[in-house]
Amino acid sequence: MNTALVTGAEGFIGSHLVSLLGAKGWRVVGTHRPHNAPVVPRQRGVTFEQCDICNGQRVEQVFRQYQPTHVFHLAAQSLPTVSWSDPVETFESNIMGSLHVFEAVRRMRRSPVVVSACSSAEYGHVHASDIPVTEDHPLRPLHPYGISKVCLDLLAREYFLDYGVPAVNIRLFNTTGPGKTNDAPSDFVRQLIRIKKGLQAPVIEVGNLKPHRAFLDVQDAVLGFYLAAGKGRRGETYNLCAARTHPISEVLRTAIRLSGLRVQVRHARQLMRPSDERIIFGSTRKILRDTGWKPRHSLSHTLESMLAYWEQKG
């Protein structure tokens, strides 16, 4: 039986991945930070362990105990905005924490397949002529978070080349869905639900609406991780991105339309970032070729599922 160890199982993508693997009959061990337990429905064969990846001794203990055949490394400080205010914590978690994971893998008798959650933030500003960006494009990140993910990308490749660890990297583009927080679609949807329930005046505060983003549904994202583990070429990096981009303004209009509400839109200075890529869009030809993966869910479907989720949350 395959045994998957999912780091960051309490996170947005990690929790969805645990559910997918459990539904496919895998034995799953999800690690999470103390006092931050995952919100995942109980499933047979799924267990959780407290494990801060910055604690190398604890990481090695968990790996030794469960002997995973596959590792999905998702644990990270994942917010660019936080990385500007606290770059030290971002680097400690995303770089040193990842090093502890790969060292634990290296010491195992038989190396598991390691699929690491890297990021489109590694590319930084990409010229319009290079869109959609391919995996061999130069990496020029704009913030500490992006730099930390470049380090993870290189670290995984180094352990593949030097120690034969069967590593596969996923450069994940903007991903959203039910349970997501701290991105534009979730901010819009949660404000709309608050307005619908009379908890907020009919005014939505927004940041920069001009950038174009390709928002990937989380169900498509976790399927991509699963297929990369089974069919991805070892030592390779793959983009995982939605099929098309939308201006943030269109995402807002679609969310408002689906909610059925009449609202006022107000720009808020505190929601503006120090820098913002004009367009983020990645080519997925490589992962389609090697694994057969392609996104299936539309933006409207994703926003509808998010509206339903937050309305039910109360």
C-alpha positions as CSV (number, residue, x, y, z in Angstrom):
1,M,0.0,0.0,0.0
2,N,1.2,3.5,-0.8
3,T,1.9,5.6,2.3
4,A,1.8,9.4,1.7
5,L,3.2,11.9,4.1
6,V,1.7,15.3,3.5
7,T,3.5,18.2,5.3
8,G,1.3,21.2,5.9
9,A,-1.8,19.1,6.1
10,E,-3.6,21.9,8.0
11,G,-3.2,24.2,5.0
12,F,-5.7,25.0,2.3
13,I,-4.2,22.8,-0.4
14,G,-2.8,20.2,2.1
15,S,-6.2,19.5,3.5
16,H,-7.7,19.0,0.1
17,L,-4.8,16.7,-0.9
18,V,-5.2,14.6,2.2
19,S,-8.9,14.1,1.3
20,L,-8.1,13.1,-2.3
21,L,-5.4,10.6,-1.3
22,G,-7.6,9.1,1.4
23,A,-10.5,8.7,-1.0
24,K,-8.1,6.8,-3.4
25,G,-7.3,4.3,-0.6
26,W,-3.9,5.5,0.3
27,R,-2.5,5.4,3.8
28,V,-2.1,9.1,4.6
29,V,-0.1,10.8,7.4
30,G,-0.7,14.5,7.6
31,T,1.7,16.6,9.6
32,H,0.7,19.9,11.1
33,R,2.1,22.6,13.4
34,P,1.1,22.4,17.1
35,H,-2.1,24.1,18.0
36,N,-3.1,24.2,14.3
37,A,-5.0,20.9,13.7
38,P,-6.3,20.2,10.1
39,V,-10.0,20.6,9.4
40,V,-10.5,17.4,7.3
41,P,-13.4,15.0,7.5
42,R,-12.5,11.7,9.3
43,Q,-11.3,9.1,6.8
44,R,-10.2,5.6,7.2
45,G,-6.4,5.3,6.9
46,V,-5.8,9.0,7.5
47,T,-3.8,10.0,10.6
48,F,-2.3,13.3,11.8
49,E,0.9,14.1,13.6
50,Q,2.1,17.3,15.1
51,C,5.3,18.2,13.5
52,D,6.9,21.6,13.0
53,I,9.2,21.2,10.0
54,C,11.7,23.7,11.6
55,N,12.3,21.0,14.2
56,G,14.7,18.6,12.3
57,Q,14.7,16.0,15.1
58,R,10.9,15.7,15.1
59,V,10.8,15.6,11.2
60,E,13.2,12.7,11.2
61,Q,11.3,10.9,13.9
62,V,8.0,11.1,11.9
63,F,9.7,9.9,8.7
64,R,11.3,7.0,10.6
65,Q,8.1,6.0,12.2
66,Y,5.9,5.9,9.1
67,Q,8.4,5.1,6.3
68,P,6.4,6.9,3.6
69,T,6.5,5.8,-0.1
70,H,5.5,9.3,-1.2
71,V,6.1,12.7,0.4
72,F,4.0,15.8,-0.6
73,H,5.9,18.7,0.8
74,L,3.5,21.6,1.2
75,A,4.3,23.1,4.6
76,A,5.4,26.7,4.2
77,Q,4.8,30.3,5.0
78,S,2.8,30.9,1.9
79,L,1.9,34.6,1.8
80,P,4.1,37.1,-0.1
81,T,2.6,40.0,2.0
82,V,3.8,38.3,5.2
83,S,7.2,37.6,3.7
84,W,7.8,41.3,3.3
85,S,7.0,42.0,6.9
86,D,8.8,38.9,8.3
87,P,11.4,37.6,5.8
88,V,13.3,35.8,8.6
89,E,10.4,33.5,9.6
90,T,9.6,32.9,5.9
91,F,13.2,31.7,5.2
92,E,13.4,29.6,8.4
93,S,10.1,27.8,7.4
94,N,10.5,27.6,3.7
95,I,14.2,27.0,3.3
96,M,15.5,25.4,6.6
97,G,12.2,23.5,7.1
98,S,12.5,22.1,3.6
99,L,16.1,21.2,4.2
100,H,15.0,19.1,7.3
101,V,12.5,17.3,5.1
102,F,15.1,16.4,2.5
103,E,17.6,15.4,5.1
104,A,15.1,13.0,6.6
105,V,14.3,11.6,3.2
106,R,18.0,11.1,2.5
107,R,18.5,9.0,5.6
108,M,15.7,6.6,4.8
109,R,16.6,3.1,3.6
110,R,14.5,3.6,0.5
111,S,13.9,7.1,-0.8
112,P,10.2,8.0,-1.3
113,V,9.0,10.1,-4.2
114,V,9.0,13.7,-3.1
115,V,6.6,16.2,-4.7
116,S,7.4,19.7,-3.5
117,A,5.0,22.7,-3.7
118,C,7.1,25.4,-5.5
119,S,5.6,28.6,-6.9
120,S,5.0,30.7,-9.9
121,A,6.3,33.6,-7.7
122,E,9.8,32.3,-8.7
123,Y,9.4,33.9,-12.1
124,G,8.7,37.5,-11.0
125,H,7.9,39.9,-13.8
126,V,7.6,38.1,-17.1
127,H,7.6,40.1,-20.4
128,A,4.4,39.8,-22.4
129,S,6.2,38.1,-25.2
130,D,7.1,35.2,-22.8
131,I,3.5,34.6,-21.7
132,P,2.5,31.9,-21.0
133,V,5.7,31.3,-19.1
134,T,7.5,28.0,-19.5
135,E,9.5,26.1,-16.9
136,D,12.9,27.0,-18.5
137,H,12.3,30.8,-18.1
138,P,14.8,32.7,-15.9
139,L,13.8,33.0,-12.2
140,R,13.6,36.6,-11.0
141,P,11.4,36.7,-7.9
142,L,10.1,40.0,-6.5
143,H,9.8,39.2,-2.8
144,P,11.2,37.0,0.0
145,Y,8.5,34.4,-0.5
146,G,9.5,34.0,-4.2
147,I,13.1,33.7,-3.3
148,S,12.4,31.0,-0.7
149,K,10.6,29.0,-3.3
150,V,13.5,29.3,-5.7
151,C,15.7,27.8,-2.9
152,L,13.2,24.9,-2.5
153,D,13.2,24.3,-6.2
154,L,17.0,24.1,-6.3
155,L,17.3,22.1,-3.1
156,A,15.0,19.4,-4.5
157,R,17.0,19.2,-7.7
158,E,20.3,19.0,-5.7
159,Y,19.0,16.1,-3.7
160,F,17.9,14.3,-6.9
161,L,21.3,14.8,-8.5
162,D,23.5,14.1,-5.5
163,Y,21.5,11.5,-3.6
164,G,19.1,10.0,-6.1
165,V,16.0,11.3,-4.3
166,P,13.1,10.9,-6.8
167,A,12.0,14.5,-6.6
168,V,9.3,16.3,-8.7
169,N,8.7,20.0,-8.3
170,I,5.3,21.7,-8.9
171,R,5.4,25.4,-9.6
172,L,1.9,26.2,-8.5
173,F,0.1,29.2,-9.9
174,N,-2.8,31.1,-8.2
175,T,-5.0,28.4,-6.6
176,T,-8.3,29.0,-4.9
177,G,-11.5,27.3,-3.8
178,P,-13.6,26.5,-0.8
179,G,-11.7,27.2,2.4
180,K,-9.1,29.6,0.8
181,T,-8.3,32.8,2.5
182,N,-6.0,35.8,1.7
183,D,-6.5,36.0,-2.0
184,A,-8.7,38.2,-4.2
185,P,-11.5,35.7,-4.9
186,S,-11.8,34.6,-1.3
187,D,-11.8,38.2,-0.1
188,F,-14.5,39.1,-2.6
189,V,-16.6,36.1,-1.7
190,R,-16.3,36.4,2.0
191,Q,-17.3,40.1,1.9
192,L,-20.3,39.2,-0.3
193,I,-21.5,36.6,2.2
194,R,-21.1,39.1,5.1
195,I,-23.2,41.6,3.1
196,K,-25.8,38.9,2.4
197,K,-26.1,38.1,6.1
198,G,-26.3,41.8,7.1
199,L,-22.9,41.7,8.8
200,Q,-21.4,44.3,6.5
201,A,-22.6,47.4,4.6
202,P,-23.1,46.7,0.9
203,V,-19.6,48.0,0.1
204,I,-16.7,45.8,-1.0
205,E,-13.2,47.0,-0.4
206,V,-10.7,46.0,-3.1
207,G,-7.0,46.5,-4.0
208,N,-5.5,46.6,-7.5
209,L,-8.1,45.2,-10.0
210,K,-5.9,45.5,-13.1
211,P,-3.6,42.4,-12.9
212,H,-4.5,39.3,-14.8
213,R,-4.5,36.0,-13.0
214,A,-5.3,32.4,-13.9
215,F,-7.1,31.1,-10.8
216,L,-6.8,27.3,-10.6
217,D,-9.5,25.3,-8.8
218,V,-8.0,23.5,-5.8
219,Q,-9.5,20.2,-6.9
220,D,-7.6,20.5,-10.2
221,A,-4.5,21.4,-8.2
222,V,-4.5,18.4,-5.9
223,L,-5.1,16.1,-8.9
224,G,-2.0,17.6,-10.5
225,F,0.1,16.8,-7.4
226,Y,-1.3,13.2,-7.4
227,L,-0.6,12.7,-11.1
228,A,2.9,14.2,-10.8
229,A,3.7,11.7,-8.0
230,G,2.8,8.8,-10.2
231,K,3.8,9.9,-13.7
232,G,6.0,13.0,-13.4
233,R,9.6,12.6,-14.5
234,R,12.0,12.6,-11.6
235,G,14.2,15.6,-11.3
236,E,11.8,17.7,-13.3
237,T,9.8,20.8,-12.6
238,Y,6.2,21.4,-13.8
239,N,3.9,24.4,-14.0
240,L,0.4,23.9,-12.6
241,C,-1.9,26.6,-13.8
242,A,-5.5,27.3,-15.0
243,A,-6.2,27.3,-18.7
244,R,-6.8,31.1,-19.1
245,T,-6.3,34.4,-17.3
246,H,-8.9,36.9,-16.1
247,P,-8.4,40.5,-14.9
248,I,-9.1,40.7,-11.2
249,S,-11.9,43.1,-12.1
250,E,-13.7,40.3,-14.0
251,V,-13.3,38.0,-11.0
252,L,-15.0,40.6,-8.9
253,R,-17.8,41.2,-11.4
254,T,-18.4,37.4,-11.7
255,A,-18.5,36.9,-7.9
256,I,-21.0,39.8,-7.6
257,R,-23.2,38.4,-10.4
258,L,-23.3,34.9,-8.9
259,S,-24.2,36.4,-5.4
260,G,-27.2,38.2,-6.8
261,L,-26.3,41.3,-4.7
262,R,-26.1,45.0,-5.5
263,V,-23.0,46.4,-4.0
264,Q,-20.6,49.4,-4.2
265,V,-16.9,48.8,-4.9
266,R,-14.4,50.9,-3.0
267,H,-10.6,50.9,-3.4
268,A,-8.6,50.6,-0.2
269,R,-5.0,51.7,0.1
270,Q,-4.1,49.1,2.7
271,L,-5.0,46.3,0.2
272,M,-2.4,47.5,-2.4
273,R,0.9,45.6,-2.5
274,P,4.4,47.1,-2.8
275,S,4.8,45.4,-6.2
276,D,2.4,43.3,-8.3
277,E,3.1,41.2,-11.4
278,R,0.9,42.5,-14.3
279,I,0.1,39.0,-15.4
280,I,0.7,35.6,-14.0
281,F,0.1,32.8,-16.5
282,G,2.0,29.5,-17.0
283,S,2.3,27.0,-19.8
284,T,1.1,23.6,-18.8
285,R,2.1,21.7,-22.0
286,K,4.9,19.9,-20.1
287,I,2.7,18.4,-17.4
288,L,0.0,17.6,-19.9
289,R,2.6,15.7,-22.0
290,D,4.1,13.7,-19.1
291,T,1.0,13.1,-16.9
292,G,-2.1,13.8,-19.0
293,W,-3.2,16.5,-16.4
294,K,-5.3,19.5,-17.5
295,P,-7.7,21.7,-15.5
296,R,-11.4,20.9,-15.6
297,H,-13.2,23.6,-13.5
298,S,-14.3,27.0,-14.7
299,L,-13.9,30.2,-12.8
300,S,-17.6,30.4,-12.3
301,H,-17.8,26.9,-10.9
302,T,-15.0,27.7,-8.4
303,L,-16.6,31.0,-7.3
304,E,-20.0,29.2,-6.9
305,S,-18.4,26.5,-4.7
306,M,-16.7,29.2,-2.6
307,L,-19.9,31.2,-2.1
308,A,-21.7,28.0,-1.0
309,Y,-18.8,27.1,1.4
310,W,-18.7,30.5,3.2
311,E,-22.5,30.8,3.4
312,Q,-22.6,27.4,5.1
313,K,-19.7,28.3,7.5
314,G,-22.0,30.8,9.1
